[in-house]
């Protein structure tokens, strides 16, 4: 079973959990589109730094 650590209470919880059962911390959900937008922005910024 895959687990992840709760950043609030440091307990190991199921990787699919959306809320920690111990402290009720809500894990953030990032869709893949946000990741691609972030990667694209980083690439654009790096290209800007190298060519200007």
C-alpha positions as CSV (number, residue, x, y, z in Angstrom):
1,X,0.0,0.0,0.0
2,X,1.4,3.4,-1.0
3,X,1.4,6.0,1.7
4,X,2.3,9.7,2.1
5,X,3.2,11.8,5.1
6,X,0.8,14.4,6.4
7,X,2.7,17.7,6.6
8,X,0.6,18.7,9.6
9,X,0.9,15.8,12.0
10,X,3.6,13.6,10.3
11,X,1.5,10.5,10.2
12,X,1.7,8.1,7.3
13,X,-1.7,7.9,5.6
14,X,-3.0,6.2,2.5
15,X,-1.7,7.8,-0.7
16,X,-5.2,8.2,-2.1
17,X,-6.5,10.1,1.0
18,X,-7.8,13.6,0.4
19,X,-8.0,14.3,4.2
20,X,-5.8,13.1,7.0
21,X,-7.9,10.9,9.3
22,X,-5.8,12.1,12.4
23,X,-5.7,15.9,12.1
24,X,-8.2,16.5,9.2
25,X,-5.5,18.2,7.1
26,X,-6.8,18.6,3.5
27,X,-4.3,17.5,0.9
28,X,-4.1,19.9,-2.1
29,X,-5.0,18.4,-5.5
30,X,-3.0,19.6,-8.5
31,X,-4.3,18.7,-11.9
32,X,-1.8,17.8,-14.6
33,X,-2.7,20.9,-16.5
34,X,-1.3,23.1,-13.7
35,X,2.0,21.1,-13.8
36,X,2.3,21.7,-17.6
37,X,1.5,25.4,-17.3
38,X,4.2,25.7,-14.6
39,X,6.7,23.8,-16.7
40,X,5.9,26.0,-19.7
41,X,6.4,29.2,-17.7
42,X,9.7,28.0,-16.4
43,X,10.9,27.2,-19.9
44,X,9.8,30.6,-21.2
45,X,11.5,32.3,-18.4
46,X,14.8,30.4,-19.0
47,X,14.6,31.1,-22.7
48,X,14.1,34.8,-22.0
49,X,17.1,34.8,-19.6
50,X,19.4,33.1,-22.1
51,X,18.5,35.2,-25.2
52,X,18.0,38.7,-23.7
